[in-house]
């Protein structure tokens, strides 16, 4: 659920400071995600995998975690509902132990997502790219429109 309450995102200090700067400059910005646990990460991924079965490999940097999650999806073509995919990805991530942390900066609070907008979009995206410490800004993930900012 979109929010303007940055405290509820549980971000790392660097990401929190950037989110505050962004909200100060663009007070109508809505954040859709911050820090996630493994189950929440699996849920977020599952919602995208339902729309695009190759979303994981098209979105995440190649790692043990991303490859294991994509393999689970490939090995389970019968899993077409988000809940079933979430359960499989959640177990896969849990079984990876510490390597699961490779999948996303959301797990450490070093990433947040912003609700894409059309009004002032270019100005907002340009500002995001210049926030202190930004390591990556994605406007699309696996072909889906998502504004993802990571540090």
HUSULTA-V850139 format. One record per pair of residues at least 6 apart in sequence whose ideal C-beta (glycine too) atoms are under 7 Angstrom apart, sorted by the first residue. I is the first residue (numbers start at 0). J is the second residue. If there is no record, write none. Layout:
I	J
I	J
This chain:
1	29
1	30
1	31
1	114
2	29
2	30
3	22
3	29
3	30
5	15
5	18
5	19
5	22
5	30
8	18
8	30
8	33
8	34
8	111
9	33
9	34
9	108
10	18
10	33
10	34
10	108
10	111
11	107
11	108
11	109
11	150
13	132
13	150
14	108
14	109
14	110
14	111
14	150
17	130
17	131
17	132
17	133
17	150
18	30
18	111
20	130
21	28
21	126
21	127
21	130
22	28
24	126
25	123
28	113
29	114
30	111
30	112
30	113
31	112
31	113
31	114
32	43
32	105
32	111
32	112
33	108
33	111
34	105
34	108
35	43
35	105
35	106
37	89
37	92
37	93
37	99
38	89
40	92
40	102
40	103
40	105
40	106
41	85
41	88
41	89
41	92
42	85
44	55
44	68
44	88
45	81
45	84
45	85
45	88
46	81
47	54
47	141
47	143
48	54
48	55
48	72
48	84
49	81
49	84
50	143
51	141
51	142
51	143
52	72
54	141
55	65
55	68
55	69
55	72
56	65
56	69
57	141
57	142
58	140
58	141
59	65
59	102
62	101
62	102
63	95
63	98
63	101
64	92
64	95
64	98
64	99
64	101
64	102
65	102
67	91
67	95
68	88
68	91
68	92
68	102
71	87
71	88
71	91
72	84
75	87
78	84
78	87
92	99
92	102
100	106
103	110
104	110
104	149
104	150
109	149
109	150
110	147
110	148
110	149
111	148
112	145
112	146
112	147
113	146
113	148
115	144
115	146
116	123
124	138
127	133
127	136
127	148
128	136
132	150
133	148
133	150
134	149
134	150
135	149
136	148
137	145
137	147
138	146
139	145
140	147
